[in-house]
Every structure is written in C-alpha cells, then in structure tokens.
C-alpha cells in the first residue's frame, strides 16, 4: 500500500452514533459525580489512569513486559521499586522507561488543562519526553540485518520505516522528505475539526499520525498520547489501550488503513467508557488527615452516608428501575435460548435438562456468590459495587453428564451516586465426575468476561435502546460456550 497524503475525515461506513451516545451519557454521570468528590481523590484517580497508560503503552509496542500483578500494584500505589518488589519485581531500566512515559503524560495533561493547542512543535516535545530514557531502537540495514540504532529524541526520521502487514503486503509510511509538510497538513486539518465529536477526532488524529510515522521509533506511544490530549481538552477521561486489546487495536488500525475508520472509533469509544468507569472508582486508601481507627471509621461512615443520600436523591432509583427492566428481558431471553438449545440437543440426548435461575435486589439471593461476581467484574475491567446486590441470571444445560453454566449479571459500577451499571457474562462447563467418586469436578471456564464482553449503562438510558447491545453480547458468548460444550461432548 503506497503512502498517501493526510486525508480528511471520511464518511463513516459503520454506525458509531449509539456507542458515542453511551460514552457521552456515562461522561455526564461522571462529571456530576466529580462535583461531590474531593479534589485530592480526583487527582489520585487521574494519577492511577496515567500510570496505567504509561505501563501499557510500552507493552503494546513490545518494548518490555510487566507481570499483571506488578502492573496492578504500580497503578494503585505508585511507580516505585518497593511497590513492584512486593509482586515479583521489575528491572530498573523498564521502570525508568515507564517513569519517563508517565512524566510525559503529566506534561501532556498539564498542557490540556492549560488549553495548549496542538502544534508540530508540541508533537516533537512530546516525543522527546516519552523517549527520554530510550537510547536506541531496533533497526534493519539495507541487507536486512538487524542492529541497534541511536534514537534521536524529538527529531524527524531520516530513513523510511515501512512495515509488512499480516497479509504480506507492504504498508508505506510517509517518506522522510515529506514528513514536515504532512505534519503541517495534519495540524491544519485537525484544527478545522473543532465541531467533530472528540472521540472521532481523536481516532482520526491517531490514525493519520500513524500513517505519517514521523519518528524513527516511539510513533505508537506518541499517537496514543495525542489521543489523550484530544480527550482531556474536552474533559473526557484518559483512555488506555492495554495488552488485552492489542490484537483488536492493530486490526482496527489496519481497517483504517483500508479506508474504514469506524472500527477504531468504536474501539476508542469502548475504551473511553472503560476509562470513565475506572475513574468512578473511589481510591482504596485511608485519608491521611484521619488519626486512629475510630476517626478513620467516622470519616468513612460520613462519606458513605453522604454518598447514599446523594444517590437516593439523584440516580439510584432510575438506575434500579433500568436494571429491573433489563433483568426481565434477560431472563426471558435466557429461557427462550434455553428452549431452543434443548430442542437442538434432544436429537442426540432426549434427557437433556434446561433450567434458568435468577435473582435481583432486594431478594437475599441477589447477594449470593459475591466473590464470583467480583471476579466477573474484575475480568470485565471495573470495580463492582455489590452493597445492594446483583441482578443475575443463570442458564443450566445438563446433557450426557456435562453441565453448561451460563451466567449473566447486571452490576453497579463505581461510586453509588454515579448511577452506572455494567452488564456482563460468564460461562463454564462441568465435565462428568470420576466413576465411583462423590466429588463433583470443578467447572472448566469456557467464556470469561472481558471489557468487550460487557455493556456499560447509565441511569438515564432507555432499556429498549440498550437491549440490542445486550443481546449481541449474550448471543456471542452463548454461541462460543455451546461450541465448547459440543466439542467436549465429542
């Protein structure tokens, strides 16, 4: 694919309006929630978001690898060797690179708060800051031999840096002699897009910058940082492309190379929803101002009472009504799918049993299996609020001594007053037990929730408007689970 001059925003091939509206609705709830959050709590949440981005952006580029447990600790507590050592450790060189990337993001966040406009000079400054601790990069000479070349921080590339796509075709980036002109054109077009939705604008800027690939190395990290700049200037949360999203992210970029920007926009919208959920989480730390157990307890009681009061006055009731309405739809849908699956399996196993269980607040059964739902939420990328129960459904299919467990859950997310909910799914298969044994075998996971296997909801959503997204998640997950069950049946 030959290099092309920077192109303006095209007509979008796929519908993006619904997911952008979802992101904006959650953003509205998040902004209202921030009005009641102490400034220091917000700053802590923002630091966690930027630390997470600083770690993951290098992992995406295969610059280094960091164990997930180490990542969680560094995000929660700070970028120090002491924190990392408790979870297994990290090399000094890797930590220094991550710190330089974090410092660059702080620099970028300050620029966004100060209303600094995007410019070619700023892009070069940003590259210099991000790669400050990186002295070299992997290059290839004219004979195809790999070697380490010194990285020139903040300077345009001097040699072509084309890549081979997965299908074997060559993707050409802008030649070195045209980089300055194309960067100038990029900034001009960007400034003409003030009226475009920020997530769309961020996706366009991200991809067009990648197409230029103006630096010898670090282009992906700079592109993801520029995405943050666009979003932060419009008061969105800083989204993170993490390791679990790498394949989907690269595929979306490749589709954009072929002219379809919609998959990248949808991916960024989903990641923005995840980022907003992430910042809705109250920091799990005690207030430094409190001294002594009783004072700490009183501080937390005061905060919880205030939150509950605001929740009752604002979003709690409509959020519950939304969850109740969707739960009815989910349970009926599970029954319908269960009947269809029983009919299908009865051809080879007439004794197939299908059963649906469910519960919702205020039933005591909605408080069962809290660890299970906490695990589902963690895998789906959010911190659950289980204080008032979970809207859950469970489809059992028992066939030829195998049992498929398919769970759905609507779980409150983040602070109580935010009025945010997440719908997600999980599935496992229990194989037959050993002959003569009374011990039941552990279920084998066949469908684990991810941030993409969930739907974020806010109190103001209309159930019918969000229902197609929920059925899509159910259908995809249940199809994968039944496929795994069929394979185990032989």
C-alpha positions as CSV (number, residue, x, y, z in Angstrom):
1,X,0.0,0.0,0.0
2,X,1.6,3.2,-1.2
3,X,1.9,6.2,1.1
4,X,-0.8,8.8,0.8
5,X,-1.1,12.4,1.9
6,X,-3.0,13.0,5.1
7,X,-6.7,12.7,4.3
8,X,-9.7,14.5,5.9
9,X,-12.3,12.6,7.9
10,X,-14.2,10.3,5.5
11,X,-17.9,9.3,5.7
12,X,-18.1,6.5,8.3
13,X,-19.0,3.1,7.0
14,X,-20.3,1.7,10.3
15,X,-22.7,3.2,12.8
16,X,-21.0,4.9,15.7
17,X,-23.7,7.2,17.0
18,X,-25.1,4.7,19.6
19,X,-21.8,3.9,21.3
20,X,-20.7,7.6,21.2
21,X,-24.0,8.4,22.9
22,X,-23.3,5.8,25.5
23,X,-19.9,7.3,26.2
24,X,-21.4,10.8,26.5
25,X,-24.1,9.6,28.9
26,X,-21.6,8.0,31.2
27,X,-19.4,11.1,30.9
28,X,-22.3,13.2,32.1
29,X,-22.8,10.9,35.1
30,X,-19.1,11.1,35.8
31,X,-19.0,14.9,35.6
32,X,-21.9,15.1,38.0
33,X,-20.1,12.6,40.3
34,X,-16.9,14.7,40.3
35,X,-18.8,17.7,41.8
36,X,-19.1,15.7,45.0
37,X,-15.6,14.3,45.0
38,X,-12.7,15.9,46.9
39,X,-10.1,17.4,44.6
40,X,-7.4,15.0,46.1
41,X,-9.5,11.9,45.4
42,X,-9.9,13.1,41.7
43,X,-6.2,13.7,41.5
44,X,-5.4,10.2,42.8
45,X,-7.8,8.7,40.3
46,X,-6.2,10.6,37.5
47,X,-2.7,9.6,38.5
48,X,-3.8,5.9,38.5
49,X,-5.2,6.3,35.0
50,X,-2.0,7.9,33.7
51,X,0.2,5.3,35.5
52,X,-1.8,2.6,33.8
53,X,-1.4,4.2,30.4
54,X,2.3,4.7,31.0
55,X,2.8,1.0,31.7
56,X,0.5,-0.4,29.0
57,X,1.7,1.8,26.1
58,X,5.1,0.2,26.1
59,X,3.7,-3.3,26.4
60,X,1.6,-2.7,23.3
61,X,4.9,-1.9,21.4
62,X,6.6,-5.0,22.9
63,X,9.2,-2.6,24.4
64,X,9.1,-4.5,27.7
65,X,6.8,-6.8,29.6
66,X,5.4,-6.4,33.0
67,X,3.5,-9.1,35.0
68,X,-0.1,-8.3,35.6
69,X,0.2,-8.3,39.4
70,X,3.1,-5.9,39.2
71,X,1.1,-3.7,36.9
72,X,-1.9,-3.5,39.3
73,X,0.4,-2.7,42.2
74,X,2.2,0.1,40.3
75,X,-1.1,1.6,39.1
76,X,-2.6,1.6,42.6
77,X,0.4,2.7,44.7
78,X,3.0,4.4,42.5
79,X,5.9,3.7,40.2
80,X,8.5,2.6,42.7
81,X,10.7,-0.5,43.0
82,X,9.4,-1.0,46.5
83,X,5.9,-1.5,45.2
84,X,7.0,-3.7,42.3
85,X,9.1,-5.9,44.5
86,X,6.1,-7.0,46.6
87,X,4.5,-8.5,43.4
88,X,7.6,-10.1,41.8
89,X,9.7,-7.1,40.7
90,X,10.7,-5.2,37.6
91,X,14.0,-4.2,36.1
92,X,15.4,-0.8,36.8
93,X,15.6,0.0,33.1
94,X,12.0,-0.9,32.5
95,X,10.8,1.2,35.4
96,X,12.8,4.2,34.2
97,X,11.2,4.0,30.8
98,X,7.8,3.7,32.4
99,X,8.5,6.7,34.6
100,X,9.6,8.8,31.6
101,X,6.4,7.9,29.8
102,X,4.4,8.8,32.9
103,X,6.2,12.2,33.2
104,X,5.4,12.9,29.6
105,X,1.7,12.1,30.2
106,X,1.8,14.5,33.2
107,X,3.3,17.1,30.9
108,X,0.5,16.4,28.3
109,X,-2.2,16.6,31.0
110,X,-0.9,20.0,32.2
111,X,-0.9,21.2,28.5
112,X,-4.5,20.1,28.1
113,X,-5.6,21.8,31.4
114,X,-3.8,24.9,30.2
115,X,-5.7,24.9,26.9
116,X,-2.5,24.4,24.9
117,X,-3.2,23.9,21.2
118,X,-1.8,21.1,19.2
119,X,1.3,22.0,17.1
120,X,4.2,20.4,15.3
121,X,6.5,21.8,18.0
122,X,4.4,20.2,20.8
123,X,4.5,16.8,19.0
124,X,8.3,16.9,18.9
125,X,8.4,17.9,22.5
126,X,6.1,15.0,23.4
127,X,8.3,12.5,21.6
128,X,11.3,13.8,23.3
129,X,9.7,13.5,26.7
130,X,8.2,10.0,26.1
131,X,11.5,8.5,24.7
132,X,13.8,10.4,27.1
133,X,15.1,7.1,28.8
134,X,15.3,5.2,25.5
135,X,18.7,5.5,23.9
136,X,18.3,3.1,20.9
137,X,15.8,1.3,18.8
138,X,15.8,-1.9,16.7
139,X,16.6,-1.1,13.1
140,X,17.3,-3.0,9.9
141,X,20.0,-2.2,7.3
142,X,19.8,-2.4,3.5
143,X,20.8,-6.1,3.6
144,X,18.1,-6.9,6.1
145,X,20.4,-7.2,9.1
146,X,19.1,-6.1,12.5
147,X,21.1,-3.7,14.6
148,X,20.6,-1.2,17.4
149,X,20.5,2.4,16.2
150,X,20.7,5.5,18.4
151,X,17.3,7.2,18.8
152,X,17.2,10.9,18.1
153,X,14.7,12.3,20.5
154,X,12.2,14.8,19.0
155,X,13.7,14.6,15.5
156,X,12.0,13.5,12.3
157,X,13.1,10.2,10.9
158,X,15.9,10.2,8.3
159,X,15.2,6.8,6.7
160,X,12.0,5.1,5.6
161,X,10.2,2.9,8.2
162,X,7.7,0.9,6.2
163,X,6.1,-2.2,7.7
164,X,4.8,-5.5,6.3
165,X,1.1,-6.2,7.0
166,X,-0.1,-9.5,8.3
167,X,-1.2,-10.5,4.7
168,X,2.3,-9.9,3.4
169,X,1.7,-6.6,1.7
170,X,4.0,-3.6,2.3
171,X,2.5,-0.6,4.1
172,X,4.4,2.5,3.2
173,X,4.6,5.4,5.7
174,X,5.4,9.0,4.6
175,X,8.9,9.3,3.2
176,X,11.3,11.3,5.3
177,X,11.5,14.2,2.9
178,X,7.7,14.7,3.1
179,X,7.3,14.4,6.9
180,X,7.4,18.1,7.7
181,X,4.8,19.1,5.1
182,X,2.5,16.2,6.1
183,X,2.7,17.1,9.8
184,X,1.9,20.7,9.0
185,X,-1.1,19.5,6.9
186,X,-2.2,17.1,9.8
187,X,-2.3,20.0,12.3
188,X,-4.2,22.2,9.8
189,X,-6.9,19.6,9.2
190,X,-7.1,18.8,12.9
191,X,-7.8,22.5,13.7
192,X,-10.6,22.5,11.2
193,X,-12.4,19.7,13.0
194,X,-13.4,21.6,16.2
195,X,-17.0,20.6,15.7
196,X,-16.3,16.9,15.3
197,X,-17.0,14.6,18.3
198,X,-13.9,14.4,20.4
199,X,-13.7,10.6,20.2
200,X,-14.0,10.6,16.4
201,X,-11.5,13.5,16.2
202,X,-9.1,11.5,18.5
203,X,-9.3,8.4,16.3
204,X,-8.8,10.3,13.1
205,X,-5.7,12.1,14.6
206,X,-4.3,8.9,15.9
207,X,-4.6,7.0,12.6
208,X,-3.4,9.8,10.4
209,X,-0.4,10.4,12.7
210,X,0.4,6.7,12.5
211,X,0.2,6.9,8.7
212,X,2.9,9.6,8.7
213,X,5.1,7.7,11.2
214,X,7.3,10.8,11.5
215,X,9.8,9.4,14.1
216,X,12.4,6.6,14.0
217,X,10.7,4.9,16.9
218,X,8.0,5.7,19.5
219,X,5.3,6.6,17.0
220,X,2.7,4.4,18.6
221,X,3.3,5.8,22.0
222,X,3.1,9.4,20.8
223,X,-0.1,8.6,18.9
224,X,-1.7,7.2,22.0
225,X,-0.6,10.2,24.0
226,X,-2.1,12.5,21.4
227,X,-5.4,10.7,21.8
228,X,-5.3,11.6,25.4
229,X,-4.6,15.2,24.6
230,X,-7.7,15.4,22.4
231,X,-9.9,13.8,25.1
232,X,-8.5,15.7,28.1
233,X,-9.0,19.0,26.3
234,X,-12.7,18.1,26.0
235,X,-12.9,16.8,29.6
236,X,-13.1,13.1,28.9
237,X,-11.1,10.6,30.9
238,X,-7.8,9.3,29.5
239,X,-8.5,6.0,27.8
240,X,-6.0,3.2,27.9
241,X,-5.2,0.7,25.1
242,X,-4.0,-2.3,27.2
243,X,-2.3,-5.6,26.4
244,X,-5.7,-7.4,26.2
245,X,-6.8,-5.0,23.4
246,X,-3.6,-5.2,21.3
247,X,-4.9,-7.5,18.6
248,X,-8.2,-5.7,18.3
249,X,-6.4,-2.3,18.2
250,X,-4.0,-3.4,15.5
251,X,-6.8,-4.8,13.4
252,X,-8.8,-1.6,13.8
253,X,-5.8,0.4,12.6
254,X,-5.4,-1.9,9.6
255,X,-9.1,-1.4,8.7
256,X,-8.5,2.3,8.9
257,X,-5.6,1.8,6.5
258,X,-8.1,0.3,4.1
259,X,-10.4,3.4,4.5
260,X,-12.8,2.3,7.3
261,X,-12.2,4.4,10.4
262,X,-15.4,3.2,12.2
263,X,-13.8,0.2,13.9
264,X,-11.1,2.4,15.5
265,X,-13.8,4.9,16.6
266,X,-15.9,2.2,18.2
267,X,-12.8,0.7,19.9
268,X,-11.9,4.1,21.3
269,X,-15.5,4.7,22.4
270,X,-15.4,1.4,24.3
271,X,-12.1,2.2,25.9
272,X,-13.4,5.7,26.9
273,X,-16.3,4.0,28.6
274,X,-13.9,1.8,30.4
275,X,-11.7,4.8,31.4
276,X,-14.8,6.6,32.8
277,X,-15.7,3.6,34.8
278,X,-12.1,3.4,36.1
279,X,-12.2,6.9,37.3
280,X,-15.5,6.4,39.0
281,X,-13.8,4.0,41.4
282,X,-13.1,5.5,44.8
283,X,-9.4,5.1,45.8
284,X,-8.9,2.3,48.3
285,X,-6.8,4.4,50.7
286,X,-7.4,5.9,54.1
287,X,-7.4,9.7,54.5
288,X,-4.1,10.9,55.8
289,X,-5.9,13.5,57.9
290,X,-7.6,10.8,60.0
291,X,-5.7,9.6,63.0
292,X,-6.8,6.5,64.9
293,X,-9.2,3.7,64.0
294,X,-12.3,5.5,65.4
295,X,-11.6,8.7,63.4
296,X,-11.0,6.7,60.2
297,X,-14.2,4.8,60.7
298,X,-16.1,8.0,61.3
299,X,-14.6,9.5,58.1
300,X,-15.7,6.5,56.1
301,X,-19.2,6.5,57.7
302,X,-19.7,10.2,56.9
303,X,-18.6,9.6,53.3
304,X,-20.8,6.6,52.8
305,X,-23.8,8.3,54.4
306,X,-23.3,11.3,52.1
307,X,-23.0,9.1,49.1
308,X,-26.1,7.2,49.9
309,X,-28.0,10.4,50.5
310,X,-27.0,11.8,47.1
311,X,-27.7,8.5,45.4
312,X,-31.2,8.3,46.7
313,X,-31.8,11.9,45.7
314,X,-30.3,11.5,42.3
315,X,-29.6,8.4,40.3
316,X,-30.2,5.3,42.5
317,X,-33.9,4.9,41.8
318,X,-33.7,5.3,38.0
319,X,-30.7,3.0,37.9
320,X,-32.5,0.3,39.8
321,X,-35.6,0.7,37.5
322,X,-33.3,0.3,34.5
323,X,-31.7,-2.8,35.9
324,X,-35.1,-4.3,36.8
325,X,-36.4,-3.7,33.3
326,X,-33.4,-5.2,31.6
327,X,-33.3,-8.1,34.0
328,X,-36.8,-9.1,33.0
329,X,-35.7,-9.0,29.3
330,X,-32.5,-11.0,30.1
331,X,-34.3,-13.8,32.0
332,X,-37.0,-14.1,29.2
333,X,-34.2,-14.2,26.6
334,X,-32.3,-16.9,28.5
335,X,-35.5,-19.0,28.7
336,X,-36.1,-18.6,25.0
337,X,-32.5,-19.6,24.2
338,X,-32.6,-22.5,26.6
339,X,-35.8,-23.9,25.0
340,X,-34.1,-23.7,21.5
341,X,-31.0,-25.4,22.8
342,X,-32.9,-28.2,24.5
343,X,-34.8,-28.9,21.2
344,X,-31.5,-29.0,19.4
345,X,-29.7,-31.3,21.8
346,X,-32.7,-33.6,22.4
347,X,-32.0,-35.2,19.0
348,X,-29.0,-37.0,20.5
349,X,-29.9,-36.7,24.2
350,X,-33.7,-36.7,24.8
351,X,-33.0,-36.5,28.6
352,X,-31.3,-33.0,28.2
353,X,-32.3,-30.7,31.1
354,X,-32.5,-27.0,30.8
355,X,-33.1,-24.7,33.7
356,X,-33.0,-21.0,34.3
357,X,-32.4,-19.4,37.8
358,X,-32.3,-15.7,38.6
359,X,-32.4,-13.1,41.4
360,X,-32.4,-9.4,41.8
361,X,-32.4,-6.9,44.6
362,X,-33.9,-6.7,47.2
363,X,-34.0,-10.5,47.3
364,X,-31.5,-12.1,49.6
365,X,-30.4,-14.4,46.7
366,X,-29.1,-11.3,44.9
367,X,-26.3,-11.2,47.5
368,X,-25.1,-14.7,46.8
369,X,-21.7,-15.6,45.3
370,X,-20.2,-12.2,45.8
371,X,-16.7,-13.5,45.1
372,X,-17.9,-14.9,41.8
373,X,-19.5,-11.6,40.6
374,X,-16.5,-9.6,42.0
375,X,-14.3,-11.8,39.8
376,X,-16.5,-11.3,36.7
377,X,-16.3,-7.5,37.3
378,X,-12.6,-7.6,37.6
379,X,-12.2,-9.5,34.3
380,X,-14.6,-7.1,32.6
381,X,-12.5,-4.2,33.8
382,X,-14.4,-2.4,36.6
383,X,-14.7,-2.4,40.3
384,X,-18.1,-3.6,41.4
385,X,-20.4,-2.1,43.9
386,X,-22.1,-5.1,45.5
387,X,-23.6,-3.4,48.5
388,X,-27.2,-3.6,47.2
389,X,-27.0,-7.0,45.4
390,X,-26.7,-8.1,41.8
391,X,-29.2,-8.7,39.1
392,X,-28.1,-12.2,37.9
393,X,-29.4,-14.9,35.7
394,X,-28.1,-18.4,35.2
395,X,-28.8,-20.9,32.3
396,X,-28.1,-24.5,33.1
397,X,-27.9,-27.1,30.3
398,X,-27.3,-30.7,31.6
399,X,-26.6,-33.2,28.8
400,X,-24.8,-36.5,28.8
401,X,-23.4,-35.8,32.3
402,X,-22.0,-32.5,31.3
403,X,-23.4,-29.2,32.6
404,X,-23.1,-25.8,31.0
405,X,-23.3,-22.9,33.4
406,X,-24.0,-19.6,31.6
407,X,-24.2,-16.5,33.8
408,X,-25.4,-13.0,33.2
409,X,-25.1,-10.2,35.6
410,X,-26.1,-6.5,35.9
411,X,-23.7,-5.0,38.5
412,X,-23.5,-1.5,39.9
413,X,-20.1,0.1,39.0
414,X,-18.1,2.7,40.8
415,X,-19.5,5.1,43.4
416,X,-23.1,4.7,44.3
417,X,-24.1,8.2,43.3
418,X,-22.8,7.7,39.7
419,X,-25.8,5.7,38.6
420,X,-23.6,3.4,36.4
421,X,-24.3,-0.3,35.7
422,X,-22.4,-2.9,33.8
423,X,-23.9,-6.0,32.0
424,X,-21.5,-8.9,31.6
425,X,-21.5,-12.7,31.1
426,X,-19.5,-15.8,32.1
427,X,-19.7,-19.5,31.2
428,X,-18.2,-22.8,32.3
429,X,-18.7,-26.5,31.7
430,X,-18.6,-29.1,34.4
431,X,-17.4,-32.5,33.0
432,X,-18.6,-35.8,34.3
433,X,-17.2,-36.9,37.6
434,X,-14.9,-39.9,38.1
435,X,-16.7,-43.2,38.3
436,X,-17.4,-44.2,41.9
437,X,-16.4,-40.7,43.2
438,X,-18.8,-38.4,45.1
439,X,-16.7,-35.4,44.4
440,X,-18.0,-33.1,41.7
441,X,-15.3,-31.9,39.3
442,X,-14.6,-28.2,39.1
443,X,-16.3,-26.3,36.2
444,X,-13.9,-25.6,33.3
445,X,-14.1,-22.0,32.1
446,X,-15.2,-21.6,28.5
447,X,-16.2,-18.0,28.3
448,X,-14.6,-15.4,30.6
449,X,-15.8,-11.7,30.6
450,X,-13.6,-9.0,29.1
451,X,-14.2,-5.3,28.7
452,X,-15.6,-6.1,25.3
453,X,-18.0,-8.7,26.6
454,X,-19.9,-6.1,28.6
455,X,-22.3,-3.2,28.2
456,X,-22.0,-0.1,30.3
457,X,-25.3,1.5,31.3
458,X,-26.2,4.8,33.0
459,X,-29.4,5.7,34.9
460,X,-30.8,7.8,32.1
461,X,-30.6,5.0,29.4
462,X,-33.8,3.7,27.9
463,X,-34.0,-0.1,28.2
464,X,-35.2,-0.7,24.7
465,X,-32.4,1.4,23.3
466,X,-29.6,-0.6,25.0
467,X,-31.2,-4.0,24.6
468,X,-29.7,-4.8,21.2
469,X,-26.2,-4.4,22.6
470,X,-27.0,-6.8,25.5
471,X,-28.5,-9.5,23.2
472,X,-25.4,-9.2,21.0
473,X,-23.1,-9.9,24.0
474,X,-25.4,-12.8,25.1
475,X,-25.5,-14.3,21.6
476,X,-21.8,-14.1,21.0
477,X,-20.9,-15.6,24.4
478,X,-23.5,-18.3,24.5
479,X,-22.6,-19.4,20.9
480,X,-18.9,-19.7,22.0
481,X,-19.9,-21.6,25.2
482,X,-22.2,-24.0,23.4
483,X,-19.5,-24.6,20.8
484,X,-17.1,-25.6,23.6
485,X,-19.7,-27.8,25.1
486,X,-20.3,-29.5,21.8
487,X,-16.6,-30.2,21.3
488,X,-16.4,-31.8,24.8
489,X,-19.4,-34.0,24.1
490,X,-17.3,-35.4,21.2
